[in-house]
């Protein structure tokens, strides 16, 4: 059996170990408290929200710090900015900053407050022209976000002569630029030209490609409609038949060939 002296020595060793563990635990708690305080102080120098103008090409750690504050060592941007933020699309995004073992989320708002810079070009076409769009009057647009182009007032394509066209260019931020261009309309009195119409010889019952090698050109209209009238043809009977070709442009000028 242990003597009382041995028991006292054993208890004394246990007490020393317990005291050392308490001191160690208190030391760890003090260090953790200090680090938490350090993180809290460090993050207090960083904005909770920042606002950026659309189209910026670079975002650095300095942009997150309040005025007069300098980024501390070991503070890092944890988020991949290319994935976290689309700098060309207005909206709210979230970026995470890291310091030691702590993180802070910062809300990043991308705004577009700059109006588009627009360069216009005059358009010359024919009366009653088809497929003339607002974008046709614009040669270049400079803006950080996507834009749309509309007419302020629809042009009158039925009147020969010149008229000023006002264009409204709007970006995703709602910023608007109004620009002007000149529309000149000429009367289209020249009919289309049909080329390639030639006599054909085919076998009875053979399918016929009436439009093969036949082309239509026009001085204004790039989309002239070509009609083929082959109603007189009977491919099951030998004989000579006449096929009629008609081309009509947007102004109503027409050409007939056979």
BAMI-500694 format. One line per 8 residues: number of its first residue (from 1); their letters; for each residue x, y, z of C-alpha. Coordinates in steps of 0.5 Angstrom, whole numbers, plus 500, padded with zeros to 3 digits. Layout:
<sites>
NUM> A> X/Y/Z  ...;
</sites>
This chain:
<sites>
1> XXXXXXXX> 500/500/500  502/507/498  504/511/504  501/518/506  507/521/504  507/518/497  500/520/496  501/527/498;
9> XXXXXXXX> 507/527/492  502/524/487  497/529/489  502/535/488  504/532/481  497/532/479  496/539/482  502/542/478;
17> XXXXXXXX> 499/538/472  492/541/473  495/548/474  499/548/468  494/546/464  489/551/466  495/556/465  496/553/458;
25> XXXXXXXX> 488/554/457  488/561/459  494/563/455  490/560/449  484/563/450  488/570/451  491/569/444  484/567/441;
33> XXXXXXXX> 481/573/444  487/578/442  486/575/435  479/576/435  480/583/437  485/584/432  481/581/426  475/586/429;
41> XXXXXXXX> 479/592/429  482/590/422  475/589/419  472/595/422  477/599/417  474/595/411  467/598/408  461/593/409;
49> XXXXXXXX> 459/596/402  462/599/396  460/602/389  464/601/383  462/604/376  461/599/371  467/598/366  472/598/371;
57> XXXXXXXX> 478/594/369  481/592/376  479/592/383  484/592/388  485/591/396  485/598/397  478/599/394  475/596/400;
65> XXXXXXXX> 479/600/405  476/606/408  479/613/407  485/614/410  486/606/412  492/602/409  491/595/407  494/590/413;
73> XXXXXXXX> 499/585/411  496/578/411  489/581/409  487/577/402  481/577/397  479/570/398  474/571/392  476/570/385;
81> XXXXXXXX> 474/577/382  473/574/375  468/569/377  465/573/383  463/580/379  461/582/372  464/589/372  460/590/365;
89> XXXXXXXX> 453/588/368  450/593/374  448/589/380  450/587/387  455/582/388  459/579/394  466/579/395  470/575/401;
97> XXXXXXXX> 476/578/404  480/573/409  485/575/415  488/570/419  483/565/420  477/570/420  473/572/413  469/578/412;
105> XXXXXXXX> 463/579/406  463/585/403  457/587/398  460/590/391  455/594/387  456/595/380  453/602/377  452/605/371;
113> XXXXXXXX> 452/612/371  455/614/365  451/616/358  453/612/352  458/616/347  455/615/340  457/616/333  452/617/328;
121> XXXXXXXX> 452/616/320  447/618/315  443/613/311  441/614/304  436/609/301  429/609/297  422/611/298  418/605/302;
129> XXXXXXXX> 425/602/303  424/595/308  429/593/313  432/600/315  433/599/323  435/604/328  442/601/329  443/603/321;
137> XXXXXXXX> 444/610/323  449/608/329  457/607/327  460/606/334  457/606/341  462/607/347  459/604/354  461/599/359;
145> XXXXXXXX> 454/596/359  450/593/353  445/598/349  439/599/345  438/604/340  431/606/338  427/612/334  425/618/338;
153> XXXXXXXX> 420/618/333  419/613/327  422/616/320  417/617/314  419/612/309  414/614/304  416/621/303  422/623/298;
161> XXXXXXXX> 427/628/300  431/629/307  429/628/314  433/628/321  432/622/325  433/622/332  436/616/336  435/614/343;
169> XXXXXXXX> 441/610/346  440/607/352  444/603/357  443/598/362  444/603/367  438/607/364  443/612/362  440/616/355;
177> XXXXXXXX> 444/619/349  440/622/344  443/623/337  441/625/330  443/623/323  440/624/316  436/620/312  435/621/305;
185> XXXXXXXX> 430/618/301  430/617/293  424/615/289  426/608/286  424/608/279  428/603/276  426/596/275  430/590/277;
193> XXXXXXXX> 434/586/272  433/578/271  439/575/269  440/567/267  433/566/264  435/561/258  431/556/254  431/549/257;
201> XXXXXXXX> 430/542/254  428/536/259  426/529/258  418/528/259  417/527/267  423/530/269  423/535/275  425/542/273;
209> XXXXXXXX> 429/547/277  426/553/274  430/558/278  437/555/277  442/560/275  437/565/275  439/571/279  436/578/280;
217> XXXXXXXX> 439/585/282  436/592/283  439/598/284  436/599/291  433/593/294  437/587/296  431/582/297  427/582/291;
225> XXXXXXXX> 422/577/290  422/573/284  416/569/282  416/564/277  409/562/273  410/555/270  403/553/270  403/552/262;
233> XXXXXXXX> 408/547/263  406/539/263  412/535/264  408/529/262  407/531/255  412/533/249  412/540/247  414/547/247;
241> XXXXXXXX> 412/551/253  413/558/256  415/560/263  414/567/266  419/570/271  417/576/274  421/580/279  418/586/284;
249> XXXXXXXX> 422/590/288  420/594/294  418/600/290  413/596/286  417/596/280  417/590/276  420/586/270  418/580/267;
257> XX> 422/575/263  420/569/259;
</sites>
